[in-house]
Amino acid sequence: MAEAKVGYFDRVRLFKRDARLYIASSAISSFAFGISNVIFNLYMEEAGFSEDFLGFFLSISMFASGFIAVGAGMFTDRHCRKRIILSANVIVFLSLAVQYTVLDPSFLLLSQVSVGLASAFTQVAWSPYITDLSSDEERAHLFGFGGGFSLIAVLLGNLCGGYLPPIFMELLNLPLFNAFQMSLWISLIPLVVSTSLIVPMTKDQVCDTEKKISFANVRNWRFIGQYATTVATIGLGAGMIVLFFNLFFKNEFQADSSLIGVIFAINTLLLASGNFLAPALADRIGKVRTVVVTEALSIPFLLMISWAPVLYLAVIAYVMRTVLMNMAGPVSNAFFMEGLSREERATASGVVNAGNSIVRGIAANIGGLMLALGLYRLPYLVVSGLYVLGIILFYAFFKNKEQEIDQLRELEIVRTHEEDEAIDIT
């Protein structure tokens, strides 16, 4: 009962040094990607690449991540997660520097493979690493607050990504392509800062107890498989549309980079608010219901995008869809981590990310082909059906799982207390 009295901001104040460094590092890297999210596709289009090539290019990193994710998870469960994250961040930085400088298709594709391989390791390492460094009481709030804070940084990055190209065109008399390129180079600077903040973080326990790679540490295969199925179903839909929103607004409503940056910023601001609110909602109705309710409410707005005749309606639908579909993401992630043992978390993340990345890669090619054919609105109808299926599966699989996790946690607390008492008596 006493735990229920701990308020939202009381829990935030309890964040330890590692949690604060994690939030700062994530936010600064999010600022960098907020810049590139607005203008990278426009940069590629300005360089003369078609939408179907762009879809293929973007899918390459997803396929690379997907095919290596399980192995990356197994490796990460047996080796120092902090060291893995640092190494992967350096590889991502170098690969992006190539993409923002060289336009030869071979170099672009190779660099995108490198991004995918490195991202596979960071994706499976971060959540288990932070889960180990946080307590049960602060975890959902840490993921939610960190996600919300990162989205505020994305917002600022979106605004910079929208306005930097016109500024460079005006001040330096650059053509549009070079203005895009200069803005992307600027986005590399915060990536260096973000990586440097990981250095003082605490080493995880695995750093000193590295073991052979195997599946022997995995116990909850059914839970992992069910969660991976729901994530992959949603990912198959999201991959068709999420990477192409800037091209949708540009080609359907003739929006320029400045306006697209503002649209993305508004979207990110509201999504950040949703990330801050989601843990509080989870405290009231539970993590599973929070995920199901918020994602279900996004479906009407997804359908609205497919027929919106004017820009402001499309923007409203886009923002509401994104906020409702994604606000419970940190809560869902915390729920998944809590349902696993420490020894299997990174491997489990690898399994989930493998399925998610591969289906997103397939979907990105489908989405890019649809755009190349001029079918900018059809994907939203297809995606709606996949989202509905994913939400139904999530509820069917996990409607009782949260209660089961809480009961197991209480038993573990009692067992630990009894062991401590036995030691004291001895």
C-alpha positions as CSV (number, residue, x, y, z in Angstrom):
1,M,0.0,0.0,0.0
2,A,2.8,2.4,0.8
3,E,4.2,2.0,-2.7
4,A,0.9,3.3,-4.2
5,K,1.4,6.6,-2.4
6,V,4.6,7.4,-4.2
7,G,3.8,10.0,-6.8
8,Y,5.0,10.4,-10.4
9,F,7.5,13.2,-9.7
10,D,8.6,11.5,-6.5
11,R,9.7,8.5,-8.6
12,V,11.4,10.7,-11.1
13,R,13.4,12.4,-8.3
14,L,14.6,8.9,-7.2
15,F,16.4,8.4,-10.5
16,K,20.1,7.5,-9.9
17,R,23.1,8.8,-11.7
18,D,23.1,6.1,-14.3
19,A,19.5,6.8,-15.1
20,R,20.1,10.5,-15.6
21,L,23.1,9.8,-17.8
22,Y,21.0,7.4,-19.9
23,I,18.3,10.0,-20.3
24,A,20.8,12.7,-21.3
25,S,22.6,10.5,-23.8
26,S,19.3,9.3,-25.3
27,A,18.0,12.8,-25.6
28,I,21.1,14.2,-27.3
29,S,21.2,11.4,-29.9
30,S,17.5,11.8,-30.4
31,F,18.1,15.5,-31.2
32,A,20.6,14.4,-33.9
33,F,18.1,11.9,-35.5
34,G,15.4,14.5,-35.2
35,I,17.3,16.6,-37.7
36,S,18.0,13.8,-40.1
37,N,14.4,12.4,-39.9
38,V,13.1,15.6,-41.5
39,I,15.6,16.0,-44.3
40,F,17.4,12.8,-45.1
41,N,14.7,11.5,-47.6
42,L,14.5,15.0,-49.1
43,Y,18.3,15.0,-49.4
44,M,18.2,11.6,-51.2
45,E,15.4,12.7,-53.5
46,E,17.2,16.0,-54.3
47,A,20.3,13.9,-55.2
48,G,18.2,12.1,-57.8
49,F,17.3,8.8,-56.1
50,S,13.8,7.4,-56.7
51,E,11.3,6.4,-54.0
52,D,11.6,2.7,-54.8
53,F,15.4,2.9,-54.4
54,L,14.9,4.8,-51.2
55,G,12.6,2.2,-49.9
56,F,15.2,-0.5,-50.7
57,F,18.0,1.6,-49.2
58,L,16.1,2.1,-45.9
59,S,15.1,-1.6,-45.8
60,I,18.8,-2.7,-46.0
61,S,19.5,-1.7,-42.4
62,M,16.3,-3.4,-41.2
63,F,17.3,-6.7,-42.9
64,A,20.8,-6.4,-41.5
65,S,19.4,-5.8,-38.0
66,G,16.9,-8.6,-38.4
67,F,19.3,-11.3,-39.5
68,I,21.8,-10.6,-36.8
69,A,19.5,-9.6,-34.0
70,V,19.1,-13.0,-32.3
71,G,22.9,-13.6,-32.4
72,A,23.4,-10.0,-31.1
73,G,21.1,-10.7,-28.3
74,M,22.8,-13.9,-27.3
75,F,26.2,-12.2,-27.5
76,T,24.9,-9.3,-25.5
77,D,23.6,-11.5,-22.7
78,R,27.1,-13.0,-22.3
79,H,29.3,-9.9,-22.8
80,C,29.6,-6.4,-21.4
81,R,26.6,-4.4,-22.6
82,K,28.1,-1.0,-21.9
83,R,31.1,-1.9,-24.1
84,I,28.8,-3.1,-26.9
85,I,26.7,0.1,-26.8
86,L,29.8,2.3,-27.0
87,S,31.3,0.3,-29.9
88,A,28.0,0.2,-31.9
89,N,27.6,4.0,-31.4
90,V,31.0,4.7,-33.0
91,I,30.1,2.4,-36.0
92,V,26.8,4.2,-36.5
93,F,28.5,7.6,-36.4
94,L,31.1,6.6,-39.0
95,S,28.4,5.0,-41.3
96,L,26.2,8.1,-41.1
97,A,29.2,10.3,-42.0
98,V,29.6,8.3,-45.1
99,Q,26.0,8.6,-46.1
100,Y,26.0,12.3,-45.6
101,T,29.1,12.7,-47.7
102,V,29.2,10.1,-50.5
103,L,26.4,9.5,-53.0
104,D,27.8,6.4,-54.7
105,P,25.0,3.7,-54.4
106,S,27.5,1.0,-53.4
107,F,29.0,3.1,-50.5
108,L,25.4,4.1,-49.4
109,L,24.3,0.5,-49.3
110,L,27.4,-0.7,-47.4
111,S,27.1,2.1,-44.9
112,Q,23.4,1.2,-44.4
113,V,24.3,-2.4,-43.7
114,S,26.8,-1.1,-41.1
115,V,24.1,1.0,-39.5
116,G,21.8,-2.0,-39.4
117,L,24.4,-4.3,-37.8
118,A,25.4,-1.8,-35.2
119,S,21.8,-0.9,-34.4
120,A,21.0,-4.5,-33.8
121,F,23.4,-4.5,-30.9
122,T,22.3,-1.2,-29.4
123,Q,18.6,-2.2,-29.7
124,V,19.1,-5.4,-27.7
125,A,21.6,-4.0,-25.3
126,W,20.0,-0.8,-24.0
127,S,16.9,-2.1,-22.4
128,P,18.5,-5.0,-20.5
129,Y,21.4,-2.7,-19.5
130,I,19.1,0.0,-18.1
131,T,16.7,-2.6,-16.6
132,D,19.6,-4.0,-14.6
133,L,20.6,-0.6,-13.4
134,S,17.1,0.4,-12.2
135,S,14.7,-0.8,-9.5
136,D,11.2,-2.2,-10.1
137,E,9.6,0.9,-8.6
138,E,11.3,3.3,-11.0
139,R,11.5,1.2,-14.2
140,A,8.3,2.1,-16.0
141,H,8.7,5.8,-15.1
142,L,12.4,5.7,-16.2
143,F,11.4,4.3,-19.6
144,G,8.5,6.6,-19.9
145,F,10.3,9.7,-18.7
146,G,13.4,8.9,-20.8
147,G,11.2,8.3,-23.9
148,G,9.3,11.6,-23.3
149,F,12.5,13.6,-22.8
150,S,14.0,12.1,-25.9
151,L,11.0,13.1,-27.9
152,I,11.3,16.7,-26.7
153,A,14.9,16.5,-28.1
154,V,13.5,15.0,-31.4
155,L,11.1,18.0,-31.5
156,L,14.0,20.5,-31.3
157,G,15.8,18.4,-33.9
158,N,12.8,18.4,-36.2
159,L,12.7,22.2,-36.0
160,C,16.4,22.5,-36.7
161,G,16.1,20.0,-39.6
162,G,13.3,22.1,-41.1
163,Y,14.9,25.5,-40.7
164,L,18.6,24.8,-41.1
165,P,18.5,24.3,-44.9
166,P,16.8,27.6,-45.7
167,I,19.2,29.4,-43.3
168,F,22.2,27.9,-45.1
169,M,20.7,28.7,-48.5
170,E,20.3,32.3,-47.4
171,L,23.5,32.9,-45.5
172,L,25.9,30.8,-47.6
173,N,24.1,31.0,-50.9
174,L,24.1,27.3,-51.2
175,P,21.8,25.3,-53.5
176,L,19.2,23.1,-51.8
177,F,21.1,19.9,-52.0
178,N,24.2,21.3,-50.4
179,A,22.0,23.0,-47.7
180,F,20.5,19.6,-46.9
181,Q,24.0,18.1,-46.8
182,M,25.4,20.8,-44.5
183,S,22.5,20.3,-42.1
184,L,23.1,16.5,-42.0
185,W,26.8,17.1,-41.2
186,I,25.7,19.4,-38.3
187,S,23.6,16.5,-36.9
188,L,26.7,14.4,-36.4
189,I,28.0,16.6,-33.6
190,P,25.4,15.7,-31.0
191,L,26.1,12.0,-31.7
192,V,29.6,12.5,-30.4
193,V,28.3,14.1,-27.3
194,S,25.8,11.4,-26.7
195,T,28.4,8.6,-26.9
196,S,30.7,10.4,-24.5
197,L,28.0,10.5,-21.8
198,I,27.9,6.7,-21.8
199,V,31.5,6.4,-20.8
200,P,31.0,7.3,-17.1
201,M,28.0,5.0,-16.7
202,T,28.3,1.9,-14.4
203,K,29.6,-1.3,-15.9
204,D,26.9,-4.0,-16.0
205,Q,27.5,-7.3,-14.1
206,V,28.1,-9.2,-17.3
207,C,31.3,-7.3,-17.9
208,D,33.0,-9.3,-15.2
209,T,31.3,-12.7,-15.9
210,E,31.4,-13.2,-19.6
211,K,30.3,-16.7,-20.7
212,K,29.9,-18.8,-23.8
213,I,27.0,-17.9,-26.2
214,S,24.1,-20.3,-26.1
215,F,20.3,-20.5,-25.7
216,A,20.6,-22.2,-22.3
217,N,19.8,-19.0,-20.5
218,V,16.4,-18.5,-22.2
219,R,13.5,-19.8,-20.1
220,N,10.4,-17.9,-21.3
221,W,10.2,-18.9,-25.0
222,R,6.4,-18.8,-25.1
223,F,6.2,-15.3,-23.7
224,I,9.0,-14.1,-26.0
225,G,7.3,-15.7,-29.1
226,Q,4.0,-14.1,-28.3
227,Y,5.4,-10.7,-27.7
228,A,7.6,-11.0,-30.9
229,T,4.4,-11.9,-32.9
230,T,2.5,-8.8,-31.8
231,V,5.5,-6.5,-32.4
232,A,6.1,-8.0,-35.9
233,T,2.5,-7.6,-36.8
234,I,2.5,-3.9,-35.9
235,G,5.9,-3.5,-37.5
236,L,4.7,-4.9,-40.8
237,G,2.2,-2.1,-41.0
238,A,4.4,0.7,-39.6
239,G,7.2,-0.1,-42.1
240,M,5.0,0.8,-45.0
241,I,4.3,4.4,-43.8
242,V,6.5,5.6,-41.0
243,L,9.7,6.3,-43.0
244,F,7.8,8.1,-45.7
245,F,5.7,10.7,-43.9
246,N,8.0,13.6,-45.1
247,L,7.6,12.5,-48.8
248,F,3.8,12.1,-48.2
249,F,3.5,15.7,-47.0
250,K,5.8,17.0,-49.7
251,N,4.1,15.2,-52.7
252,E,0.5,15.2,-51.6
253,F,0.4,18.7,-50.1
254,Q,3.5,20.5,-51.6
255,A,5.0,21.1,-48.1
256,D,8.6,22.3,-48.0
257,S,11.2,21.3,-45.4
258,S,10.4,24.1,-43.0
259,L,6.7,23.2,-42.9
260,I,7.5,19.5,-42.6
261,G,9.9,20.3,-39.7
262,V,7.1,22.2,-37.9
263,I,4.7,19.3,-38.5
264,F,7.1,16.8,-37.2
265,A,7.9,19.0,-34.2
266,I,4.2,19.4,-33.2
267,N,3.8,15.6,-33.6
268,T,6.9,15.0,-31.4
269,L,5.8,17.5,-28.7
270,L,2.4,15.8,-28.2
271,L,4.0,12.3,-28.4
272,A,6.4,13.4,-25.6
273,S,3.5,14.4,-23.5
274,G,2.0,11.0,-24.1
275,N,5.2,9.3,-23.1
276,F,5.2,11.3,-19.8
277,L,1.5,10.4,-19.2
278,A,1.6,6.7,-20.1
279,P,3.3,5.5,-16.9
280,A,0.7,7.3,-14.8
281,L,-2.0,5.7,-16.9
282,A,-0.3,2.3,-16.4
283,D,-0.4,2.8,-12.6
284,R,-4.2,3.2,-12.8
285,I,-5.3,0.6,-15.3
286,G,-2.2,-1.6,-15.8
287,K,0.5,-1.8,-18.5
288,V,-1.4,-4.2,-20.8
289,R,-4.6,-2.2,-20.8
290,T,-2.7,1.0,-21.4
291,V,-1.1,-0.5,-24.5
292,V,-4.3,-1.9,-25.9
293,V,-6.5,1.2,-25.2
294,T,-4.0,3.8,-26.6
295,E,-3.2,1.8,-29.7
296,A,-6.8,1.0,-30.5
297,L,-7.7,4.7,-30.3
298,S,-5.1,5.5,-33.0
299,I,-6.9,3.4,-35.7
300,P,-9.6,6.0,-36.7
301,F,-6.9,8.6,-37.2
302,L,-4.9,6.3,-39.4
303,L,-7.9,5.8,-41.6
304,M,-8.4,9.6,-41.6
305,I,-5.0,10.1,-43.2
306,S,-6.0,8.0,-46.1
307,W,-8.7,10.4,-47.2
308,A,-7.8,13.8,-45.7
309,P,-8.4,16.3,-48.6
310,V,-6.5,19.2,-47.0
311,L,-3.2,19.6,-45.2
312,Y,-4.5,20.5,-41.8
313,L,-6.8,17.4,-41.5
314,A,-3.9,15.2,-42.6
315,V,-1.6,16.8,-39.9
316,I,-4.2,16.3,-37.2
317,A,-4.7,12.7,-38.2
318,Y,-0.9,12.1,-38.5
319,V,-0.2,13.6,-35.0
320,M,-3.0,11.8,-33.2
321,R,-2.2,8.5,-34.9
322,T,1.5,8.8,-33.9
323,V,0.8,9.9,-30.3
324,L,-1.8,7.2,-29.6
325,M,0.0,4.4,-31.3
326,N,3.4,5.1,-29.7
327,M,2.8,6.7,-26.3
328,A,2.6,3.3,-24.5
329,G,5.8,2.0,-26.2
330,P,8.0,2.5,-23.1
331,V,5.3,0.9,-20.9
332,S,5.2,-2.1,-23.2
333,N,8.9,-2.4,-23.2
334,A,9.0,-2.2,-19.4
335,F,6.3,-4.9,-19.3
336,F,8.4,-7.2,-21.6
337,M,11.6,-6.7,-19.6
338,E,9.8,-7.5,-16.3
339,G,8.5,-10.7,-17.7
340,L,12.0,-12.0,-18.3
341,S,14.9,-13.1,-16.2
342,R,18.1,-11.0,-16.3
343,E,20.0,-13.7,-18.1
344,E,17.7,-13.8,-21.1
345,R,16.7,-10.2,-21.6
346,A,19.1,-9.3,-24.4
347,T,18.5,-12.6,-26.3
348,A,14.8,-12.0,-26.0
349,S,15.2,-8.5,-27.3
350,G,17.2,-9.9,-30.2
351,V,14.4,-12.3,-31.1
352,V,11.8,-9.5,-31.0
353,N,14.0,-7.1,-33.0
354,A,14.8,-9.8,-35.6
355,G,11.2,-10.3,-36.4
356,N,10.3,-6.6,-36.2
357,S,13.3,-5.5,-38.4
358,I,12.8,-8.1,-41.1
359,V,9.1,-7.4,-41.5
360,R,9.7,-3.6,-41.5
361,G,12.4,-4.1,-44.2
362,I,9.9,-6.0,-46.3
363,A,7.2,-3.4,-45.6
364,A,9.6,-0.5,-46.5
365,N,10.1,-2.0,-50.0
366,I,6.4,-2.4,-50.4
367,G,5.8,1.2,-49.2
368,G,8.5,2.6,-51.4
369,L,7.1,0.8,-54.5
370,M,3.6,2.1,-53.7
371,L,5.0,5.7,-53.5
372,A,6.9,5.2,-56.8
373,L,3.5,4.2,-58.4
374,G,1.9,7.4,-57.0
375,L,-0.2,5.4,-54.4
376,Y,0.5,7.7,-51.4
377,R,-2.8,7.0,-49.6
378,L,-3.4,3.3,-50.1
379,P,-0.8,2.1,-47.5
380,Y,-2.8,3.6,-44.7
381,L,-5.8,1.4,-45.4
382,V,-3.6,-1.7,-45.4
383,V,-1.8,-0.7,-42.3
384,S,-5.1,-0.2,-40.4
385,G,-6.0,-3.9,-40.7
386,L,-2.5,-5.0,-39.5
387,Y,-2.7,-2.7,-36.5
388,V,-6.1,-4.1,-35.5
389,L,-4.8,-7.6,-35.7
390,G,-1.7,-6.7,-33.6
391,I,-3.8,-5.1,-30.9
392,I,-6.2,-8.1,-30.7
393,L,-3.2,-10.5,-30.4
394,F,-1.6,-8.4,-27.7
395,Y,-4.7,-8.4,-25.5
396,A,-5.4,-12.1,-26.1
397,F,-1.8,-13.1,-25.2
398,F,-1.2,-10.9,-22.2
399,K,-4.6,-10.0,-20.5
400,N,-3.5,-12.1,-17.5
401,K,0.2,-11.9,-17.8
402,E,0.7,-8.7,-15.8
403,Q,-1.0,-10.1,-12.8
404,E,1.2,-13.2,-13.1
405,I,4.4,-11.1,-13.2
406,D,3.3,-9.2,-10.1
407,Q,2.6,-12.4,-8.2
408,L,5.9,-13.9,-9.1
409,R,7.6,-10.6,-8.0
410,E,5.8,-10.8,-4.6
411,L,6.9,-14.4,-4.1
412,E,10.5,-13.4,-5.0
413,I,10.4,-10.6,-2.4
414,V,9.1,-13.0,0.3
415,R,11.7,-15.6,-0.6
416,T,14.5,-13.0,-0.4
417,H,13.2,-11.7,2.9
418,E,13.0,-15.2,4.4
419,E,16.6,-15.9,3.2
420,D,17.8,-12.7,4.8
421,E,16.1,-13.6,8.1
422,A,17.7,-17.1,7.9
423,I,21.1,-15.5,7.5
424,D,20.5,-13.2,10.4
425,I,19.5,-16.1,12.7
426,T,22.6,-18.1,11.6
